[in-house]
Each structure stands twice: as C-alpha cells, then as structure tokens.
Amino acid sequence: MENETTKVVKETSARRCWVLLCWLLTWWIPSIFLKWFGRMKCEDVRQAWREKSALNIII
C-alpha cells in the first residue's frame, strides 16, 4: 500500500441527485442490515448495491 495513490474527485450535483434517488428507492433496506446479513463491510460496496437495486427498480 505504500505506492498507492488516491485521487479525490469533486462530487457533481448530478451525482448527488443520483445518490439521493438511490437512497429514496432503497430506504426500506437499512445499512446495518446490509452490513450484517449482506456482509458488505465497506460503504462503497453498500452504495454500489443500492445503485444496482435502484436501476432494477427503475427498469
């Protein structure tokens, strides 16, 4: 991990709207449930799961 670099990207308003929409569509699944039963320890993984679920709900 010594040679790894992280790139910080500024969050756009479109991204914030998308994240809000994902949360509104998946509000009924709490993060603690995803952490315990879904074994999704990282917040990024839980957000990706919410985005995938939101796309399925929209479709």
Summary of the structure (lengths in Angstrom):
residues: 59
radius of gyration: 13.7
end to end distance: 39.4
largest distance: 42.3
contacts: 107
relative contact order: 0.15
helix: 59%
strand: 0%
